[in-house]
Amino acid sequence: MLKLFIRAATCNWMASIGVVATMMSTSVPGKIKAVWMPILIFFYMGFEHSIVNMFVFSIGLLLGEYSTSGDYLI
């Protein structure tokens, strides 16, 4: 139970950092950089969340993976 509580608290903390850091930035590139790092850490820590899944899909596209819209929905 303690492990689940710590993982839940860390998930919420990383999501909150992304939102607050994005609101603090005044430029679009700054907002992108501010939200990028918490999501990347969230992913590396192995948390499952729809935001991380969307992040992984977009990283794959940036790295040259060939995917269709149907692959994304599946």
trRosetta pair geometry for C-beta under 8 A, 3 or more apart (Angstrom, degrees):
i j d omega theta_ij theta_ji phi_ij phi_ji
1 4 5.7 -55 -152 37 35 111
1 5 6.3 37 151 -20 67 106
2 5 5.6 -55 -149 36 32 113
2 6 6.3 31 155 -18 66 106
3 6 5.9 -55 -147 37 30 109
3 7 6.3 28 155 -17 65 108
4 7 5.8 -55 -145 39 30 110
4 8 6.2 30 156 -19 65 108
5 8 5.8 -56 -146 37 28 110
5 9 6.3 27 156 -17 64 108
6 9 5.8 -55 -145 38 30 110
6 10 6.2 29 156 -18 64 108
7 10 5.8 -56 -145 38 29 110
7 11 6.3 34 154 -23 64 104
7 47 6.9 163 -173 -103 97 99
8 11 5.7 -51 -148 32 31 113
8 12 6.5 25 156 -12 64 106
9 12 6.0 -58 -149 41 30 108
9 13 6.1 34 152 -23 65 110
10 13 5.4 -53 -143 36 32 115
10 14 6.3 31 158 -18 66 104
10 45 7.0 -123 139 153 136 161
10 47 7.4 -154 103 -69 103 137
11 14 6.1 -57 -149 36 27 106
11 15 6.5 23 155 -14 63 109
11 42 7.1 79 -129 -137 64 105
11 47 5.2 158 -98 -150 101 149
11 49 6.7 151 -155 -58 118 135
12 15 5.8 -56 -146 39 32 111
12 16 6.2 32 156 -19 66 109
13 16 5.8 -57 -147 38 28 110
13 17 6.4 32 154 -22 64 104
14 17 5.7 -49 -147 32 32 113
14 18 6.7 35 154 -19 62 103
14 38 4.7 156 -174 -173 79 99
14 39 7.7 132 157 -78 112 33
14 41 6.1 -150 -130 88 127 107
14 42 4.6 150 139 -77 152 101
14 45 7.8 -157 -55 27 156 143
14 47 7.6 170 44 27 149 158
15 18 5.8 -54 -155 33 32 113
15 19 6.6 27 152 -15 65 106
15 38 7.2 156 -82 148 21 133
15 42 7.5 71 -59 -93 67 144
15 49 7.9 -142 -74 -171 118 166
15 51 7.4 133 -110 27 100 158
16 19 5.8 -56 -147 38 34 109
16 20 6.0 26 159 -13 70 110
17 20 6.1 -59 -139 43 27 105
17 21 5.8 25 163 -17 65 114
17 38 4.6 167 89 -94 108 139
18 21 6.1 -57 -138 40 22 107
18 22 6.2 22 161 -19 60 111
18 34 7.2 130 -150 135 52 77
18 35 4.7 64 -163 -134 96 70
18 38 3.9 -131 -62 66 91 142
18 39 6.2 69 -100 -43 142 82
19 22 5.9 -62 -151 36 26 110
19 23 6.5 21 155 -16 63 108
20 23 5.8 -57 -148 38 32 109
20 24 6.4 33 154 -24 65 107
21 24 5.7 -54 -148 32 32 114
21 25 6.8 32 155 -23 63 103
21 34 3.7 -169 136 -175 103 108
21 35 6.8 176 84 -66 107 50
21 37 7.9 -50 108 52 169 108
21 38 7.0 163 24 -19 138 124
22 25 6.1 -54 -153 28 33 109
22 31 4.9 59 -149 -151 80 84
22 34 4.8 170 -76 98 52 124
22 35 4.9 28 -72 -58 118 102
24 34 7.0 178 57 -134 94 155
25 30 3.5 -175 -160 123 126 112
25 31 4.6 -169 83 -69 134 61
25 33 7.7 143 -99 58 157 90
25 34 4.9 -150 -26 -20 134 145
26 30 6.6 31 47 57 50 147
27 30 4.3 91 61 8 87 109
27 31 6.9 -151 93 -9 45 85
28 31 5.6 -52 -146 33 33 113
28 32 6.5 34 155 -20 65 102
29 32 5.6 -52 -148 34 35 112
29 33 6.4 31 155 -14 67 106
30 33 5.8 -55 -146 40 32 108
30 34 6.0 34 154 -23 66 109
31 34 5.6 -54 -143 36 30 114
31 35 6.4 15 162 -8 65 107
32 35 6.4 -65 -147 42 26 98
32 36 6.0 38 154 -37 63 111
33 36 5.5 -50 -141 24 30 121
33 37 7.2 26 169 -20 62 100
34 37 7.3 -59 -161 24 23 101
35 38 6.7 -63 -158 42 41 102
35 39 6.3 31 155 -13 73 116
36 39 6.3 -75 -156 42 25 105
36 40 6.1 23 157 -21 68 114
37 40 5.6 -55 -142 37 30 112
37 41 6.3 28 161 -15 66 105
38 41 5.8 -55 -146 39 32 109
38 42 6.1 41 153 -26 65 107
39 42 5.3 -50 -146 34 33 120
39 43 6.4 36 153 -20 64 103
39 51 6.2 -114 -123 141 110 110
39 52 6.5 177 -166 -96 85 65
39 55 4.9 178 160 -92 128 156
40 43 5.7 -53 -151 34 31 112
40 44 6.4 26 154 -15 65 107
40 55 7.6 -150 -74 170 54 144
41 44 5.7 -56 -143 40 33 109
41 45 6.2 31 157 -20 66 108
42 45 6.1 -61 -151 36 24 108
42 47 5.2 -67 -176 50 78 124
42 49 6.9 -45 163 33 130 132
42 51 7.4 11 105 93 156 112
42 52 5.5 -132 118 -82 111 114
43 46 7.9 51 170 -62 33 23
43 47 7.4 -88 -87 49 24 79
43 52 4.9 158 -86 -148 82 108
43 55 6.1 -121 -61 94 133 135
43 56 6.5 152 -131 -65 133 96
47 52 6.4 161 90 -35 83 157
48 52 6.8 -132 -145 59 27 135
48 53 7.7 33 -161 -49 69 102
49 52 4.7 90 59 7 84 103
49 53 7.1 -151 92 -7 44 87
50 53 5.5 -54 -148 36 36 114
50 54 6.4 36 154 -18 68 102
51 54 5.9 -55 -151 37 31 109
51 55 6.3 35 149 -23 64 107
52 55 5.3 -53 -147 35 34 117
52 56 6.3 36 155 -21 67 103
53 56 5.9 -50 -146 33 31 110
53 57 6.6 33 153 -19 62 105
54 57 5.7 -54 -151 35 33 114
54 58 6.5 27 155 -14 66 106
55 58 6.1 -60 -149 39 29 105
55 59 6.3 30 154 -20 65 107
56 59 5.7 -52 -145 36 31 113
56 60 6.5 37 154 -23 63 104
57 60 5.8 -54 -154 32 30 114
57 61 6.8 29 151 -17 63 103
57 67 7.2 -112 -157 86 89 165
57 72 5.8 72 -150 -122 146 96
58 61 5.6 -50 -151 35 38 113
58 62 6.4 38 151 -19 66 104
59 62 5.6 -54 -149 38 34 112
59 63 6.2 23 155 -12 67 110
60 63 5.9 -64 -145 43 29 104
60 65 3.8 -29 169 28 93 146
60 67 6.6 54 116 -15 126 135
61 64 7.9 94 -178 -32 28 10
61 65 6.1 -75 -77 57 34 90
61 67 6.6 -87 -80 37 87 113
67 71 4.3 -118 -162 74 93 144
67 72 6.3 98 148 -50 125 83
68 71 5.0 110 52 0 68 98
68 72 7.4 -127 101 -3 44 86
69 72 5.5 -52 -156 33 38 115
69 73 6.5 34 151 -17 68 105
70 73 5.8 -56 -147 37 34 108
70 74 6.3 30 156 -17 67 107
71 74 5.9 -59 -147 38 30 108
